[in-house]
C-alpha cells in the first residue's frame, strides 16, 4: 500500500469541488473513520513561508538582521522560565508526533489503510482518514461475533390467521402514519442470521461486498481495532482512548453518509432520516426505528424506541387526566364545601395569618382558592392515582415486550455485552501506581486499582453528595423564608392592589424562584457528578456511565423534587396554633396552608417546575445553545452568509463533520425523561394534567433530538445493546415509589379523607353540609402571646373576641383547651388506614398486570425457536454436502494412475 504525502489536498483540488462520497483521494476506498490532530508549528510555519525558500535560509536572514540591529542596541534577552516552558512544549509536541507515528504504523500492521490530509482549509488541524479493507472487516467481524444475514430466508408469522388479518388491517389504517422509508425486504420475510465466520463465508450473500458491511458496521469495526491497537515503544502502553485523553489525537469520529440538503443525485440514509424523522412537519408519524438503528446503532435505536413507546403510552394517560380535570371543572359549582366558603351569609372570622402585620379576615375571601382547589382535589383524583399506577405497570410491561421484539428483529437474541476496554484515566492511574511500586513488587505482578486506592474518592463523593443535598434543603428553606417575609411585607403595604393579591403573588413568585434555582443547580450538579465520578477512576466506560448516572440522578432528583415534597408533606404540619405558633430563626412563623389545603400550591409548584424545565432547560437550551455557538463561529470567521455557504461547499465530508459538535452520550437525554416520568407519576394526584403536558413536550422532544443527532452532532459510534440498562431499574423504582407517594398525597395533603370521615361519621344527614364549620376550631383572642396580636384589631370594623383557624382542637371553654380533639385522632387513623389499603391494593393490581402480560410475545418466542431449528437444518445440510463430496472423491480415487505420487497439492484460497 502506498502512502499519500502529508499535503495531499491541493488548493486546485479544493477549487474543483468536493469528492462524491467520503473516499480516499483515489475515489475508490471508503473513509470508514477519521482521527484529527494538531499540526505541529514547524510544519505549519514551513508551509506558510514556503515562497521565501528553505526554512534555514529564512533563519540565516533573521540572524543577519539581528546582527545588524545589534550594532545599535543589544538583542533582547529571553526570560529563562519562558525559554524552559517553550522547550518543554516542543518536547511534548515531539512526544506526541512520536506516538502518532508509532500508532499509525501499528494500524497499518493490523491491516488498516491510512491517508493523511493536512490541507489549509482548516488551519492547524490534520486529518487521518482510515479505510478497512475486506480482509480486515471479515477478521474483525468474526472476532466481534457480529450476526450477519445469511442466504437463508424464511417466512415470519405473527400468530394465527386472525391475528395476521388484524395486523394487516391495522397496518392499512395507519399507513399515513408510517414514514416513507422503503423497506429492503417484505414485512413477513426475514433472513436467518448467524455470527460471521470466514470459514463459512458461503453461507452469506457476498455478491455485493461494498454493501455487505454497512457504514455503521464498518465504523464500529475500525473503532474496535483502534481500541485494541497499542503504542508499546513509548514509555507506557497506550491505546486510542489514552491517546485522545493525552491530546495526541484531538477527535475520533465516523463520517455521516452525506448531506441533508439534497445536493447528491441519490438519497442517502442521513437525508431520509432528516426528511422523515428530524422534521417537525412529520411529528404525527411513527419513527423509522429500523433506519435509526441501521444508521446510529442499537443503543441509540433503543433510546428512541423507548421514547416512542413512552410517548404513545402518554396518550391514554393524557386523555384520562384531561377528563379528570374537566370533571373537576364541571362539578365545581356543586361542591358544597366551596359553596359554604363562598357564601357571604357565613360570617366566619378567621385568625391572622402572620403576627402583628396581619389582621383578622373573612373566610369568604378564600372563595377563589377553594374553587380552584376543587379542580384538583375531588373524588376523581383517587381514581386517577390508581389508573396511573396501573399505567406505569403496563408501560413497563409494554416496553419489555417491545424490547424483546426489537432484539429478535435486530438479531440481538443471545447477545451478551462484554467488558469494555479500559478508560484512559484508569490506565494513567495504573501507570502511576506501577511507577510507585515497580521497586517493591515483582515485575510480573499485574497492577490494578483496588478499593483501598479509591477509598479517598469514595469518601469525597459521599460527603460531597450529602453536603450538596443539604445545600438543596437550605435553598428550599431560603425560599420558605422568602414567602414568610414577603407575605408580611405585603400585608403591611399601603397599596390596596398588593394587599388583595397577596396569596397569588407569594405563590407565583416563589414558584418562579424555585424554578430558576432548580435550573441553575441542575447544571452545577451535572458538572459535580462528573467530577466525582472521575475521581473514582472507573475501569470501563460502562462502569463510568453507571456511576455517573446514579450520582446525577440522586442530585437532580433531590434538586427538582425537594420544593414539591415540602409543599406536599411538611407545609402546614408544624405550624402550631394561635397563641402557640412555631417559630424559626427568631420571629419567622412557620407557614400554614390555605383553608382549602396545600394541594393548590403543590399543583402550582409542580406545573411551573415541569413546564419551566421542559420549555427552558430541555427545549430552549437545546435549540438556542447550538445556534448561539454557530453564530459565534460565523462571527469569528469574518464571512458573510454567502461566503460561508461557498466555503462549506468546498469542504469535504470529514471537514464538514469536524465542525459538528461531539456526541456526549445518551445520559442527558435519558435523565430529562426520567425526571419527567417522576413528575408524571409521583405527584399525579395533585396535577392530573401532567401527562398531557409531558405528551406535548415529548412530541417536540423526539423531533428536536432527531434533528440534533442528524444535523448538529458528529455521527456516534454504533454501540450494540439489548436493553436500556440501568434506566429501566430507575423507571421501575419510580413507578413503585409513585404508589406510596400518591397514597400519602391523597391521604394527608388533600381533604379527601376528612370529607369521607365527616360524611359517614359526623354529618347529621349524610351530606357535606357543615363540613367547613367542622374543620374550624375556636380561639379566644385574649390568649395571644405578648407582641403577636394584630396592630389593627378593628380592621373588619368591629371588635373580634373569637376567631377561627383550621385544625381539630378543643374549644377555649373546654376542660382541656386547645388540645387535639378526638376528631383529629379519628381522621389520622383513617388516613393511615387509607395509605395501607391503597398501597397494597394498587401494588397487588400492578403485580397482577405484570403476571398477566408475558415479557416475551408468543409469536417472538415461536420465531426464536424456529430460527434455532432452521439453523440446525442449515448446518446439517452443509455437513451432508461435505460428506457427499468426500464420498465422491473417495469413489474417484481408484481411477487415478498408480504411478502418481500420493502427496496432495495445496489449493489456493
N, C-alpha and C positions, 0 to 999 in steps of 0.2 A: 504494500500500500504506500502510495506516495503522499508525502506530507505537503500541505499547502503552506506557502510562506505566510509570515505574520501579516503583512499588509496585502491580504488577498483581495480586499474590496477596494477597487479603484474608484476615483471620482467619476470617470466617464461611465463606468458601470452603474453607479448610483444615478447618473443622469438619465440613463436609458430606461429606468423603471425597475420595480422590484420583480424578483423571480416569481413565477406562478407556483405557489405552494412552498412550504418550508422544506427546502432541499439544500444540499451542498452546492458549491459553485458549478459542479458538473451537471446539475439539473436532474440527476438520477437518484442519488442516495438521499433518503429522507432524514430530516433532522428530528431525532427522537427525544433529545434532551439538550439543554443549554446550561452551561455554567458561565457566570460573569465574574470578572476580577478587575482590580485596578491596574491600569497600565503604569509601569514604573516611570519615574520622572526623566531619567536619562534618555529612554527610548522616545518619550513624548517630545523632549527637548530637541533631540536629533531630527525628529520628523518635522517639527515646526521650523527649524532653521536649516533645512537641507539645501535651500537655494544659496546659502552662504558658503557651501563647501563642507569639508570634513570638520567634525567637532574639534579635533586637535588644532586645526588652523584657527578656528574661532577662539580657542583658549589662548593660543600664542598671541593673537591680536589683542586680547584683553590684557595679557601680561605686558605687552609693549606699551599699551595705553597707560597702564598703571605705573610703569617705569617713567614714562614722560611726565605723568602727573606728580610723581614722587620728587621731581626736581624743585617743585614749588612747595608742596605740602606733603607731609608724611602720610602713608596709606593708613586708613582707619584700622584699628585693631579689633578683632572679633572677641566677643565675650567667651571665656573658656567654657562656661556651662552651656552656652548656646552651641558652641562647636561640638562639645561632647554629646549633646542631645541629637544634633544632626548626624553625628557618627553612629549613634545607636539606631536612629531611624533608618539610615542606609543599610546598616547590618540587618535590621528587621526586614526591610524590603528584599534584601538578598536572600534571607532565610525563606521568605515566602516564595520567591522565584525558584529556589532550590526545591522546595516541597512541591510546587506546581509541576516542575519538570519531572520529578520522580513519580508523582501520582499519575501524570499523563502517560508516562512510559509504562507504568503498571496497567493502566487501562488498555493500552494497545496490546500488551501481553495477554490480557483477558479476552481479546478479540474485537474490542470496540474500535471503530474508525472515528478519527478526530479531525476537525478542521477549525483553525483559528481565524477570527475576524477582528482586527484591530483598526477598523476604519475610523475616520474622523467625524462621522456624523453624530456620534455621541462621544464627546471628548472625555478622555480619562477612563473609558470603560472598554474592556476587551471581552469578546465572546468566544467561548469554546463550544462548538457545535459537535454533538455526539450522534453517531449512527450505529445501530446494532444490526450487523448482517444476519443472514438467515441461520447460520450455524449457531451463533450466539443466542438467538431467540429460541431455537429449539432446545439448546442445552439448558438455558435458564428456566424455560417453561417446564421442563422435566424436573429440575431442582425445586421449583416453587410449587409443583404439583397442581398446575393450572388445569382446570377442567375445560376441555375444548370439545366442540360438537363433532361427532363422528359422521360417517356417511349414512348410518342407520337412522331412519326416520320412522316414527310411529305416531299413531293417532291418539290424541288426548281426549278422553271422555270426561265430561263434567257431571257424572252421575247418570241417573236413569234418563229415558227419553223425555219424560215430562219435565225434568229439571233442565235438560238441554233446550227444550222448546221455550221454557220460561226465560232462560238466559238469552236465547236468540231474540225473543220479543223485547226484553229489556234493552238489549243492545241496539235494536232498531229504533226504539223510542228515544233512547238517549244518544242517538247518533250525532245530533248537532252539538252535544256537549263534549264529544271526543276531539282531541287535537288532530289536525291534518298532518299526521305523520305516517308515511307509507310503511306498513309492516314488511319485514323481509320474508315472512312466511305466513301461511294461513293460521288462523287463530286456533284451530284444532289439531295442528301438526307441530311436533317438537322433535328436534334432533337428540339422539341419545348421546350423552356427554361422558367423557372418560378422561382421567388425568393424562396429559400429553406424555408420550414416550417416543423417543427416537427409534426404538426397535419396532414400534407398532405404528409407524407413520402411514402404512397402507390403510389403517382404519379411518383416517381423517381425509377430508376432501382438500387436497393440496393443489388443485388445479390453478388457483389464483393465490400465489404466495404473498402478494402485496397486501391483500385484504384478509388473509387468514388471521394474522395478529393485527388487531385494530390499533389506532394511535394510543388509546388509553392503555392497552396491554403492553405495547412496546415501551411506553414511558415508564411503566411500573417495573418492567424487566430491567431497563437501564438503571433505574434508581436502586434496585437490589444489587446490581453489580457495583455501583458507586459506593454503597454502604459496606460492601464486603471487601472492596479493594483497599489496601493499606499502604501507608508510607513507612517503610522499615529502615531506610538509610538515615533518616533523621534521628534525632536523639531519642524520640519516643515513637511508638506505633500509633498512627493516626489514620482515621477514615474520613469520609466526606463530611460527616457531622462535625468532627473535630476541626476539619479544615474550614468549614463555614463559621464555626464558633471562634476560630482564631483569626479570621479575616483573610485567609489565604484565597478563598473564593467569597465573593460578596452575595451571590444569589445562585439558586439552582431551581430550575422550573422546566416542565414540559411546555410545548407550544400549543396554542389554540389552533384549531383546524383551519381557520380562515377568518375573513372579516364578516361583519354582520350587516354591512351597508349594501350588500348585493352587487359588489364590483365583479365578482367572479362569474364565469359562464354557468356554473352548476352550483346548486345549493349544498353547502356543507352542513354537518350536524350542528355547528355553532349557530349558523344563520337560522336553521329550522327551530332550534331552541329559542332564539331571540324572537322569532315571529309567533311561534305557537305556545310559548311558555313565559317569556320575560316581558310580554307586552300587557299593559293594563286593559287593552281592548278585549282580551280573551280571559278576563277574570272569571267568567262563568263556566269555563271549560275545565275538564279534568286535566291533571298534569300528565305529560308524557313520561311516566316514571321509567319505562324501558329505555327511552333515549337518554334520559338523565343518567341512568346507571351506565349506559354504554359510553357516555362522554366523560362523566366525572367519577365513576366507580361506585361500588356497592355502598360504601359508608355514607356518602352524600346522597345517594339514591334512597337509602333507608330513612335519612332525616326528612327528606321532602315527602316520602311516602307516609311517614308518621305524622307530619304536619298536615298532610291532606286528609288523613283519617280523623285526626283531631278536629279539623275544621268542619268536616262533614258531620261528625257527631255533635258539634255545637249547634247544628241547625235545629234538631228537635228540642234541645235544651233552651235555645233562644225563644222558640215558639211557646213552649210551656211557661217560661219566665215572663214573656210578654203577656200571656193570658192571666197569670197570677197578678201582674201589675194592673192590668185592665180590670180585673175583679176588684182589686182594692179601690180603683177609681170609681167603679160602678156602685160600690156599697158604702162609700164614704158618707153619703147623706143619710144612710140608715144606721150608722154606727151610734148606738145610744150613748156610750161614754163621751164621744166627741160632741154630740148634741148637748149633753149636760154641761160640758166645759164652755161651749159657745153660748149657752142660754144666759142672757143678761139677768133673768129673774133669780138665778142662783147667786145671791150676794155673798160670795165666799172671799174673805180677805186672807191673802197669803202672807207668810213671814218674809222678811227681806232676804235677798239672795246674796248679800255681802254686808259686811259690818259698816256702820256709820253712814257711808255714802249712799247705800241703797235704802229705800223706804218700803213701806207696805204696798202691795199691788193686788189687783183683782185677777181672779183665776180666768176670767173671760178673755183677758189679753193674750192667753196662750192658745186661743182658738185655732189660729193658723197652724201652729206647730202640731197640735193634736190631730187636726185633719190630715196634715201631711204625713204624720207617723202612721196613720191607718193604711196608707198606701203600701207600706212595707210590713206592718205589724197587724196581720189578720190571720184567720184560720187557714187560709190557703198557703201561708208561709210554711207551715208544718208539712203539708203535702209536698210542697216543692223541695224541701230539705230531704225528705225520703226519696223523692224522684231523683234528685241529683246524686245521692249516694248510690242508688242503683245504676244511674247513668255512668258514674265513674267506673263501677264494676264492669258494665257492659262495654265501655270504651276500652278497658284493659284487655278484655277477652277478645273483642273485635280486632284489636291491634295484634294480639298474639296469632290469631288465625291469618290475618293479612301478612304478617311477617313470615309465617310458615309457607304461605303460598308464594311469596317472593323468593324465599330460599329455594323452593322447588323450581320456579321459573328461571332463576338465575344460577342454577346448578351449584348451590351452596350447601346442599344436604351432605352431612358428613364432614364439613369443613371445620377445622379446629384452629383457632388463632394461635400462632406460635409466639414465643417470647421474642420481642423485637431486639434490634441491635442497641448497644449501649449508647447513651447520650454523651455528647461532647463534654459537658460539665462533669459527668461521672468519671470519664476517662482521665480528665485533668486531675481530679481529686485522687484517683488511684495512682497516677504518676507521682504526685507529690508525696503520697504515703509510701510509695515504693522507694523514693529518694531517702526518706527518713529511716526506713527500715532495711535498706539494702546491706548495711553492715551488720545488723543484728539478727536478721532472719536468713534462712537458706535461700539460695537463688532460685531453686526450683519450686519454692512455695508460692502458690497463687495468692496474690494480694487483692483484697476486696474490702469495700466499706461495710462495717458492721453497725449494729445498733449503738454500740458504745461510741463509734465515731460520729453518729448522727444525734446522739443524746442532747448536746447543746442546741442543735437546731430544733429538735422536738420540743424542748422546754421553752425555747424562744417563741416558737409558733403557738404553743398552748397559752402562755401568759399574754402574748400579744393579742391573740384572738379573744381571750377573756377581757382584756383591757378594752379592746375595740367594741365588744358587745356592751361593756359598761359605759363606754362613750355614747353608744346609741341610746341607752336608757337615760343618760344625763341630758342628751339632746331632747328626748321626749319630755323629761321633767322641765327643761327650759321652756318648751312650748306651753306646758301647763301653767307655769308662772306667767307667761305672756298673756294667756287667756284670763287668768285671775286679775292681773294688773290692768289690762285694757278694759275689762268689764267694769272695774271700779272707776277707772278714769272716765269712761263714757257715761256712767251714772252721775258723775259729778259735773259733766259738761252742761253748759248753758244752752247749747244748740238743741232745739226740740227734735230735729230730724235724727240727730245722732242718738238721742235718748229713746226714740221709738224703734230704732232698728239695731238695738244693742246685740240681741241674740244672733241675728243673721250676720252682722259684721264680725262678731267674735268667731263664729263657726267658720265662715268663709276664709277670713284672713289666716286663721290658724291652720286650716287645711292646706292652703297655698304655701305657707311657710314650711309645713311638713313635707310637701311635695318637693320644694326646692332643695331642702336639706337631704331628702332621700336621693335625688338625682346627683347631687354633689358627692355625697358619701358613697354612692354606688361606684363611682369612678375611683375614689380613694380605696375602697375595699377590694376592687378588682386588681389594682396595682399591688396592694398589700398582700393579697393572697398569692399572687405570682412570686413576689419576693420571698415569702415564707416557704413556698414550695421549692424555689431554687436553693434556699439554704439547706433543705433536706437532701439535696442531690439525689433524686430518684435514679434508678438504674436504667430504666427504659422509658420510651415515650408514653407507653400505655400507663405505666405507674405514675409518671409525671402528670398525665392528664387526669387520672382518677383522684390523685391527691389535690390537685388544683380545683377540681370540680367540687369536692367536699368542702374545702375551705371557702371557696367563693359562695357556695350555696348557703352555708351557715351564716356568713357575714351579711350577704344581701337579703336573705330571708329575714334575719333579725332586723335589718335596716328598714325593710318595706313593711313589716307587719307589727313592729313594736307600737306605733301610734294606734293601730287598729285594735290590738289586743288590750291596750289600756282603756280605750273607749268602751270595748265590749265587756270587760270583766272587772275593771278596777274603778273606773269613774263612778262616783255616787255610792260606792260601797263603804268608804272610810270617811264619810263626811261628819258624822256625829249628829247632833240635833240642835235646835235653837237653845241657846243658853249653855251649851256644852259642845261647841264645834271643835273639830280637829284642825290644828294649825301647823304649817311647815315654814321653816326659815322665818321665824318671828311671827309676823302678823298676817301671813298669807293663808287664808282659809281654803281648805280643800274644796274642789269643785263638786257641785251636785248636778244631777241630771234634771232636764226639764220634766214638767209634770207627766208628759206622755212617754217619758223614758229616754234612754240614751240611744235607742235604735236609730232615730233620725240622724243624730250626729254621726253615728257609726256609718250610716249609709252615705252621708255627705263626704266623710273622710275617705271611704273606700272608692266612691265614684271619682273624686278628684285625683286620688293617687293612681287609680287604674287608668283613667283616661290620660292623665298627665304623663305617666310613664310610657304609654303606648304612643301618644302623639309626639311628645318631645324627645324622649330618650330613644325609643325604638325606631320611629319613622323619621322625625325631623333630623336627628343626628345622622342617621344612616344615609339620608338624602343630601343633607346640607354639607356635612364634612367633606365627602368626596368632591362635591362641586367647588367648595372653597379651596381645597388642595389643587384642583385642576386650574382654577382661576389664578392662584398664586404661581403655579408653574408657567402659565401663559404669560403672566406679567414679567417673570424673570427672563423669559426667552426673548423679550423685546420684539415680538412679532405680532402683527395684526391677525385677524381670524383667517383671512385668505392666505397669508404667508404660512400660518400654522397648518392649514389644510394641505397646502402644497408640500410643506415639509413632511407631513405624515404620509403623503403619497409616495415619497421616495424611500421611506423606511421599509426594511424587510420585516418578516414576521417576528423574528427573535428580537429585533429592535423595538417594535411596537409593544410587544409583551413586557419589555423591560420597564416601560413607563407605567404599566399597570401596578396596582397595589399588591403586596404579598398576601397570600392566603394565610389567615391567622387561626384557622380551625373552626370547628362547629360548636365549640363550647359556648361562645356568646349567643349564638342563635338558640341553642337549646335552653340556656339559662333564662332568657327573657320569656320563653314559652312556659318553662316550669313555674316561674313566679306568677305568670298569668293564670296557669292552671290552679295554683294555690288560691288566687283571688276569686276564681270562678267557683271553687268547691268549698273552701274553708269557711267563708262568711256569706254564703249564698242566701242564708236565711234573712239577712238584713238588706240584700241588694239583688233582687231577682232579675234585674236587667243586666247583670254582669255577663251572662253567656251571650247576650245579644251584642254588647259592645265588643266582647272578645271575638265574636264571629266577624263583625265588620272590620276589626283590626287585622285579623288573620287573612282575610281576602286580599287586603292590601299587602300584608307582610309576605305572602307567598310570592307575589309578582315582584315585590321590592327585593327580596333575597335572590330571586331568579335573575333579575337584571344585574344585581351586583356580581353574582357568580359568572354570568356570561360576558359582561362587558367591562367590569371595573376591577376585577382581581385576576391575577395570573392563574393559569389552569392548575388546580391542585393535583397532587399525586393520587392516582386511583388506589384507594385502600380497600381491601376486602374486609367485610364484616357480615356476620349473620344476624346481628341484633343491634339494638341501640345502646347496649352496655349498661352502665351504672344509672343512666337516666330512667330506665324502666323501674329500678328499685326506688328511686326518688318519687316517681309518679305513684307507685303502689303505696308507698309510705304516706304520701299526702292524701290519697283517697281514703286511707284508714283513719288518719287523724281528722279528716274533714267530718266524719260521722260524729266524733266526740265533740269537736268544736261547735258544730251546728246544734247538737243537743244542749250544750251549755248556753249558746246564744238564745235559743228559743226559751229555755227554762229560766235563765237569770237576767238576760238583757231585755227581752220583750215582756209584755204584760199578758202573754197567753195563759200561763199557769194561774196568776192571780185572778184572771177573769173566770177561768173554769172553776176555781175554788169558790169564788163568790157566787157564781150562778148555781152551783149544786149544793152548797153548804150554808150560805148566809143570805141569799136572796129570798125575800118573803114570797115572791110569786114566780120564782124560777127564771126571771129575766135579768137583764143587765141594768135595770133602773136602780139607782142608788149606788152604783159601783164607785163613782168618783168620790162621793162622800165617805164611802167605806175605806178608801185608801188614804184619807187625810186624817192626821192626828191634830190634837189641840195643844196650843202653847199660850201660857199666860205671859204677857209682855213684861210683867214685873220681875220675871225670872231671868231677864237678860243679864249677862255678865257686865260689870262696870266698863264703860267705854265702848261697848258694842252696839248700843241701841241706836236707832236711826237719828240722824241730825234733824230731819224734817218729819216728825211723827204725825203732823197734820197734813201730809201730802194728799191724802184722799178726801180731805175736807171734814173729817171727823176724828175723834179720838178713838184709837184702837185699844181694846182691852185683851181680846183673844184673837190670835192669828192661827192659820192652819199651815201645815207642812206635810209633805208626802212621806209617810212612814207608818208602821204598825206599832204604836206605843200607847201606853196607858194615858188617861187624861190627867190634867194637873190636880183635879179634885179627887182622884182615886187614892187608895191606901198606899200604892206604890207608883207615884207619879213618874211619868216618862220612862218607865221600864218597858222592855219589849213585851208586846201583848201575846195572847195565845194564838191570835190570827197569824202573827208573824211565824210562829213555830209550825203551825199547820201548813202554811204556804211553803215554808222551807222544806218540810218533809215531802210535800208533793213535788217540789222542784227536783229534789234529789231522786225521788222515785221515777219521775219522768226521764231524767238523764239515764238511769239504769235501764229502764224498759226500752226507750228509744234506741240506745246504743246496741243493746242485744238483739232487738228485733231487726234493725237495719243491717247489722253485721250478719245475722243469720240469713237474711234475704240476699245479701251480697254474696255470701258463700254459696248459697243455692244457685245463684246465677252463674257463679264460677264453676260449680259442678255440672250444671245443666249444659253449658256450652263447651264442647271439647276444644282443646287447644289446637289440634290438627284437624283441618277439614277432612271429611271422609274421602272425598274424591282425590285429595292430595296424597293421603296415606295409601290409597289404592294405586295411584300412579307411581309412587316411590317403590312400592312392591313390584309393580310391573316393570319398572326400569331395571331392577335387580335381576328379574327373570330374563329380560331381553339381553342384558349384559352377559349373563351366563351362557345363553344360547349363542351369542356372537362369538364368545371365546371358544365354546365347544365346536362351533362350525370352523373356526380358524384351526383348531387342533386337528379336526378331521381332514381339513385341506392339507395340512402339513404331513399327516400320516399317509394320505393318498399319494402325495408327492414322493415320500420316502419309499413307498411300495413300488411305485412306477420306476424309480431309479434302481431299486434292487432287481426288478424284473429285467431291466435293460442291461445290467452289468455282465451276464454270461455271453452276450453277443459281442462284447468288446474283444479285440485281438489279444491273444495271450502274451505276445511279445511286448505289449505296452506296459510300462512300469506302473506300479500300484500307487505311486505318490499322487497327491491331489494338488492341483494348481489353485492358489487362492484367487477368488473372484474379486473384481473391482467393485468397491462400494460406491 
